[in-house]
Amino acid sequence: LLNERKIAVIGFGSIGRTFVRLLTEKSHYIKKLAELRVVAVADSKGMVLKPSGFSDYELIKLCELPRSGLRSLPESLDLDIDLLYSKVQPDIHVELTPANYETGEPGLSNIVNAINNHAHVVTANKAPLALRFSELMDLARKNEVKIGFRSTVMGGTPLIDMLLSIRSYSVESIHGILNATTNFMLTEMHEKLIPMEEALRRAQAIGIAERDPRLDLDGWDSAAKIVILSNVLRREIKLQNVIREPLKVELSDIAECLRNNNVIKYVGALELDGKAYVKPMKLSRRDPLAGVDGTLNAVRIGTTIGEITLVGKGGGRVETAHNVLDDVIGVML
Ligand SMILES: NC(=O)c1ccc[n+]([C@@H]2O[C@H](COP(=O)([O-])OP(=O)(O)OC[C@H]3O[C@@H](n4cnc5c(N)ncnc54)[C@H](OP(=O)(O)O)[C@@H]3O)[C@@H](O)[C@H]2O)c1
């Protein structure tokens, strides 16, 4: 088929499954654009391949398996990305594995491998981009493939697309609330005067916290997003150059803020001189970021033309899956 595109979905957890379900729900619409076939699905324990593509029914059945469940299927194979590529030759590689900010793995090798096999890449995993943005973009250019990553920063709000659309502006600074977990925690602390540990438990209870709390609380997640935004603006910075001050707020700090009409927010920032940091900041109530509460995200972008503030959802499960699908559609059009 002229317009056929084969997809491999690597990482089949929360986002992977939501994305695959979304594909089946939108299959009618997608058919108008191209014949999209999921030919491979992989989790940490195994993979299933089908060169002709899984039917919508088969995909839904896969989504119903327990976590790490692909290996339980009789036709499953040990996870082996080289074998996957040689058997089903995907055109689009969708990388939805967990973020590891030390090594970037497994996402980094998977993405490099995909590009070397001339597959377009769509990733919600921030770590490979935060660690190797320019190398990956150069490699993609050389191999004439695209990398879609709009889900990596403020997924529910098209921030990256907006930044790419104002190329004639000079962006002088970005200050943002980029992590839903810590913003939710701080909001709870200000509104209910509960200690930080309790606020974290509440964030975990509603399922927004990263499995490893350090990713949220030590600023890794926000720092990775700042690195990606900086690179989108063609200013190369490295994750290790983002100064991270962990979030550590006592109730006495909150009480002092309340007395002075301030709010503590966990802010990720990029400044004109190249300084990049993530740290808790006391903001005046008049600051547009001060009223951004709960799981909402926001960025204040200072430009030579004026200030732009975007407020909206970060990347929940459903938002992220939609972003991934939009990137898939974007790379194949
Ligand atoms: N959740 C969100 O709202 C959100 C928003 C934006 C971006 N993201 C990013 O999207 C990615 C996926 O998030 P998630 O919430 O779906 O995570 P998740 O539920 O933990 O799922 C991760 C999946 O990756 C699989 N995996 C782990 N190591 C692997 C390996 N070596 N090879 C192949 N698969 C492997 C896991 O396998 P098992 O099933 O066997 O454990 C699991 O299926 C992460 O990088 C995350 O930071 C998430």
The ligand as an SDF file (V2000), in Angstrom:
LIG
                    3D

 48 52  0  0  0  0  0  0  0  0999 V2000
    2.4840    9.3260   32.5820 N   0  0  0  0  0  0  0  0  0  0  0  0
    2.4610   10.5520   32.0820 C   0  0  0  0  0  0  0  0  0  0  0  0
    1.5180   11.2980   32.3030 O   0  0  0  0  0  0  0  0  0  0  0  0
    3.5840   11.0340   31.2000 C   0  0  0  0  0  0  0  0  0  0  0  0
    3.5150   12.3050   30.6120 C   0  0  0  0  0  0  0  0  0  0  0  0
    4.5510   12.7300   29.7460 C   0  0  0  0  0  0  0  0  0  0  0  0
    5.6210   11.8900   29.5090 C   0  0  0  0  0  0  0  0  0  0  0  0
    5.6590   10.6660   30.1220 N   0  0  0  0  0  0  0  0  0  0  0  0
    6.7960    9.8040   29.8330 C   0  0  0  0  0  0  0  0  0  0  0  0
    6.3540    8.7360   29.0140 O   0  0  0  0  0  0  0  0  0  0  0  0
    7.1160    7.5640   29.2960 C   0  0  0  0  0  0  0  0  0  0  0  0
    6.1760    6.4330   29.6430 C   0  0  0  0  0  0  0  0  0  0  0  0
    5.4270    6.7870   30.7860 O   0  0  0  0  0  0  0  0  0  0  0  0
    4.3920    5.7920   31.4660 P   0  0  0  0  0  0  0  0  0  0  0  0
    3.6510    6.5920   32.4540 O   0  0  0  0  0  0  0  0  0  0  0  0
    3.6660    5.0350   30.4170 O   0  0  0  0  0  0  0  0  0  0  0  0
    5.4050    4.7870   32.2120 O   0  0  0  0  0  0  0  0  0  0  0  0
    5.0990    3.3020   32.6990 P   0  0  0  0  0  0  0  0  0  0  0  0
    3.6470    3.1260   32.9670 O   0  0  0  0  0  0  0  0  0  0  0  0
    6.0780    3.0120   33.7490 O   0  0  0  0  0  0  0  0  0  0  0  0
    5.4370    2.3970   31.4070 O   0  0  0  0  0  0  0  0  0  0  0  0
    6.7300    2.2030   30.9520 C   0  0  0  0  0  0  0  0  0  0  0  0
    6.7440    1.0210   30.0160 C   0  0  0  0  0  0  0  0  0  0  0  0
    8.0650    0.8480   29.5250 O   0  0  0  0  0  0  0  0  0  0  0  0
    8.4060   -0.5440   29.6490 C   0  0  0  0  0  0  0  0  0  0  0  0
    9.8400   -0.7280   29.7220 N   0  0  0  0  0  0  0  0  0  0  0  0
   10.6840   -0.5520   30.7580 C   0  0  0  0  0  0  0  0  0  0  0  0
   11.9330   -0.8490   30.4000 N   0  0  0  0  0  0  0  0  0  0  0  0
   11.8700   -1.2510   29.1080 C   0  0  0  0  0  0  0  0  0  0  0  0
   12.8170   -1.7170   28.1730 C   0  0  0  0  0  0  0  0  0  0  0  0
   14.1000   -1.8570   28.4930 N   0  0  0  0  0  0  0  0  0  0  0  0
   12.3970   -2.0220   26.9150 N   0  0  0  0  0  0  0  0  0  0  0  0
   11.1080   -1.9390   26.5780 C   0  0  0  0  0  0  0  0  0  0  0  0
   10.1590   -1.5130   27.4260 N   0  0  0  0  0  0  0  0  0  0  0  0
   10.5480   -1.1780   28.6670 C   0  0  0  0  0  0  0  0  0  0  0  0
    7.6950   -1.0030   30.8940 C   0  0  0  0  0  0  0  0  0  0  0  0
    7.6200   -2.4060   30.8750 O   0  0  0  0  0  0  0  0  0  0  0  0
    6.8020   -3.2500   31.9740 P   0  0  0  0  0  0  0  0  0  0  0  0
    5.3490   -3.0330   31.6120 O   0  0  0  0  0  0  0  0  0  0  0  0
    7.2610   -4.6290   31.7170 O   0  0  0  0  0  0  0  0  0  0  0  0
    7.1680   -2.6810   33.3000 O   0  0  0  0  0  0  0  0  0  0  0  0
    6.3540   -0.3120   30.6810 C   0  0  0  0  0  0  0  0  0  0  0  0
    5.5740   -1.0630   29.7950 O   0  0  0  0  0  0  0  0  0  0  0  0
    8.0670    7.9440   30.4400 C   0  0  0  0  0  0  0  0  0  0  0  0
    9.3060    8.2910   29.9040 O   0  0  0  0  0  0  0  0  0  0  0  0
    7.4000    9.1500   31.0570 C   0  0  0  0  0  0  0  0  0  0  0  0
    8.3080   10.0130   31.6920 O   0  0  0  0  0  0  0  0  0  0  0  0
    4.6680   10.2260   30.9330 C   0  0  0  0  0  0  0  0  0  0  0  0
  1  2  1  0
  2  3  2  0
  2  4  1  0
  4  5  1  0
  4 48  2  0
  5  6  2  0
  6  7  1  0
  7  8  2  0
  8  9  1  0
  8 48  1  0
  9 10  1  0
  9 46  1  0
 10 11  1  0
 11 12  1  0
 11 44  1  0
 12 13  1  0
 13 14  1  0
 14 15  2  0
 14 16  1  0
 14 17  1  0
 17 18  1  0
 18 19  2  0
 18 20  1  0
 18 21  1  0
 21 22  1  0
 22 23  1  0
 23 24  1  0
 23 42  1  0
 24 25  1  0
 25 26  1  0
 25 36  1  0
 26 27  1  0
 26 35  1  0
 27 28  2  0
 28 29  1  0
 29 30  1  0
 29 35  2  0
 30 31  1  0
 30 32  2  0
 32 33  1  0
 33 34  2  0
 34 35  1  0
 36 37  1  0
 36 42  1  0
 37 38  1  0
 38 39  2  0
 38 40  1  0
 38 41  1  0
 42 43  1  0
 44 45  1  0
 44 46  1  0
 46 47  1  0
M  CHG  2   8   1  16  -1
M  END
$$$$
